[in-house]
Amino acid sequence: MKTIFRSAALLLAVFLGASLSLAQVAKQSNTNLESRVRAEIDPFKGKVFLFAKNLDTGQTYSFNGDERVRTASTIKIAVMIEVFARVADGRAKWTDELILTPAARYAGSGILPELSDGLRLTLRDCVRLMMTLSDNTATNMVLDYLSTDAVNERMESLGFKQTRIMRRVGSGGESKAGKEPDNRRFGLGATTQHEMVEIMAKLEGGEIVNKEASKEMIDLMKREQARYAIGRSIPEVPMASKYGALDALRSCVAILYTKQGKIAIAITVDDMPKPLWSVDNPAYLLMSRLSLIVIDELTGKSRAQ
């Protein structure tokens, strides 16, 4: 009996020792990550909000990741989810027709503002334009079909309390959340980087709507026609993403499918001193550098070299 107890005690000691060692490695990793991230952010002119998660190990990192921020076009992820959910419920069909009207038109990104009024598009085509080209007019057409409140109700039902759309792109279609005085400062939408990463994690895990719909949404995000920020310098790494941009803001939400693991990252940069509508906007370049650092530290790549 004493031998059994000694063996059990030895196994427990080994387990505790291994757990302690892993905890120390994780702590050291986050310390390195914090120091490298701050070295990039401290001299930058603007506010930075970041959350990242290794979807294989569960390890996370946050820099202002739970502060609510303006979404710009990254809120279109929530709009996409409501469409897929409604189709799955049988309350919408991908072949449903949406009509381009003057009221839906809004410039900034996309191709539909260049096309003629009266154009008939399927719901599926509008969602594809919204996600791959960030077409603002297509987004408004989809929102007119769904309603902004429906998008927010879906986010609430999924447990996302901070992610809300306030109105259509530009104006109109104000949601209940958008009418709240404290929410007017967010413009189109509000979220936290933490929630955006969790949305992406659930999509990747097949937990939103159903496995088939989640995969289809991720595949659609893999076809976004831009790669200016997160993952910019590593085009060989597959990525599912959504961008957003305003004069003083750049935002990106993505999953990077690296050989070392799947890394979900959400970064918003706001309050930049002057607008620069270029692919070389300083925020894009900063996000690119930060994404490389996050991959290095959350996968252990830098320590393995």
N, C-alpha and C positions, 0 to 999 in steps of 0.2 A: 504493500500500500504506500509506504514511504517513497518507493521508487516511482510510483505513478504520480504522486504529488510533486516530486522533484522534477519529473519530466514535464508535467503541466506548468510548473513554475518557470522552467527553462523556456518553454514555448511562449509563455506570456511575456517573458523578458525580451525574447527575440522580437515578438510582435510589437511590443511597446518601443523597443529600440528602433525598429524599422519605421514605425509611425513617426517617431521623433525626428528621425533622419529626413524623412520625406517632408515633414513640416518645416524643418530648417532649410531644406533646399528651396521650398516654395517661398519662404520668407526672404531668403537671399535673392531669389529671382525677382520678387516684387520690389525689393530694395534697389536692385540694379535697374529695373524697368523705370521706377520712379525717378532715379537720378538721370537716366538717359532722356526720358520724356521732358523733365524740367529743363534740361540743358537746351532743348529745342524750343520750348514754349516761353521761357523767361524773357528772351530778347525780342519776342514776337510782338508786334503792335496789333493787339486784338485779344478777345477773350476766347479761350479754348475749352471745349467740353468733350470728353472722350470716355468711352467704355468699350472694353474688349473682353472676349471670352474664348478660351480654347474649348471647342465643342466636344472634343474627345476626352479631355481630362477634367473639365469643369473649372479650371483655374481662371480667375478674372482679374481685371485691373480697371480702376476707375480714377479719372481726373475730372472732377466736377460732373461725374456721370449721372448723378441724380438731380441735377438742377434742370428746371424746365426751360426749354429753349424754343425759338422759332424753328419751324420745320422747313420752310420753303417747300420744294416739290417732293421731299421725302415722305410727306403725308400721303402721297399717292399710293404708297404701299398699303395703307389702311383702306383706301378706296378700292384697290384691286381685291383685297380680301373680301370685302362686302359683296362685290360682284360674284366671285367664285362661290361664296356661301349661298347667295341667292339662286344661282344656277343649280347648285347641288340640292337645294330645297325644292326645286321645281317651280320657283316663283319668277324665274327669268330663263330665257333661252339665248344661247350664243348667237342665234340667227335673228334675234330681235333687231329691228331697224331704228337707228337714231338719225335725225336729220340736222344737218349743219344750218344754223340760223345766225343772223347778225348778233343776237343776244348772247350766243355762246362764244363768239369770237374773242380771243385774247392773245396778243402777241407774246413775244419773249422766247418761246421755244416751240418747236414743232413745225409741221408742214401745212396743217389745215387752214391757217389764216390766209394762205396763198390760193386756196381753192374756192370754188363758187358756192354761193348760198343754194340750199336745196339739195346738196349732195347727200345721198343716203349711204350710210355705213352700218355694218353690223355691230352689235355690242362687242363681239370679240375683236373686231378691227380697231374699235375705239380704245379698248383696253390695251391692245398691243401698241398703239401709237402713244398712249399715255405713259407706258412703262419703258418702251425702247427709245423714244424720242423726247419723252417728257412733254408731249404735246399738250399745251394748256387748253386749247379749244376742245380737243378730244376729252380732256378731263372734265370740262364744264358740261359737255354733252352727257357724259356718264353720270355726273352728279345730278343733272336735271332728271335723269332717269331713276336714280336711286333715292336722292335727298341726302343732305349733309347729316341730318339727325340719324338716319339709318346707319351711316358709317360709324358714328359715335356709339350708337347702341351696340353695334357689333364689337367694337373695341371694349366696351364695358362688359359684355357677355364673356369675352375671352380673358378678362381679368386685367386689362390694361387701363389703368385709371388716369394716367397722365397724357395719353395720346388722344388728341381731339382735333377735328377739322372745324374751323370757325365759319367758313363761307366758301363760295365758289372762288375760282381764281379770278382776281380782279375785284369783283363785287357781286352782291346778290346772293340769294340762297343761304342767308345767315342761319346757322344752327342755334339751338338753345344755348349751347356752350359759348358760341360766338357773341351772344347778347349779354353775357356776364361782363361787367365793367373791367374786371381784372384780366380778362382774356383778350381784350381788344389790342393790347400791345403785341400780341403774337402774329397778327395778320392772318395768313391762310391757315396756320395750324400750330399746335404745340405738342411737345413730347419731351422725354428725357432720353439721353443716349443709352441708358440702362434698358429702358423699355424697348427701344428699337432693336437692341441686340437680342433681347428675349423674344421679340417677334420673329426675328430671323432664325433664332435657335429652334423655335417651335415649327416654323416652316420647314427647316432642314430635317427636323425630326418627324415630319408627317403629322403634326398635332393640330394643325389648323384646317378646318373643314373636314378633310380626310386625307389619307396618304396620297392618293392620286392627285387631288387638287393642290396639295402642298407642293408636290414634285413639279406640277405644271407651273405653279407660280415661281418656284425657284428657277426652273428652266427659262421662263420668260425674263426674269431678272438677269440671267446670264447673257441675254442678248441685248442689254442696254448699249446704245451706240455712243458711249463715252467712257473714257478711262483716264481722267485728268488728275485724280487725287489718290485715294487708297489704291494700292497696287499699280500705280502709274509706271514705275520703273521695272516691274516684273511682269511683262505682258504674257510670258509663258505660263503663268499661274492662272488657272481658271478662277473666275470670280462671278458671283451674283451680286448685283448692286443697284442702288438708286441714288441719284444726285439731286441736289437742290442748290439754288443760287439766288441771291438778292444783291443789291448794291454793296452792302457792308457785310454780307454773309456768304459762306460756302459750307455745304453740308454733304456728307456721304455716309451711306449705310451699306455694308457689304459683308459677304462671307468669302474668304480667300481659301481655296482648296489646295493648300501646300502639300508637299510630299511628307512633311513632318506632322500634318494635322490640319483640321478645319478651324480657322480662326474667324470669328465674327467680330466686326469692328464698326462702331458708329462714332463719327467725329463731326462736330459743328464748330465753326470759327465765326465769330460775330464781332461787331463793333470795330471793324477795320477802318482806318482813318480816311481812305478814299476808294472809290469804286475803280476796278480794273477788270474789264470784260475781256479777258484773255485766258488762254489755256495755261499761261504761266503766271496766273494770279498767285501771290505769295501764300495764300491759304491752301491752294491746291498743292503747291510744292511742300508746304509744311505737312499736310496730311500724308503725302507720299513718304516722307522721311519717317513720320510717326508710325505708319503702317509697317515699315521694315523693322523698326525697333520692336514693335509689339510682336511681330512674327518671331523675331530672334529670341525674345525673352520668354514668351508663352509656350514656345515649342522646345526650348532648351538648345536651339540651334547654335547660339553664340557660345554656350558652355561646352558644346560637343566639338567645336573647332579647335 
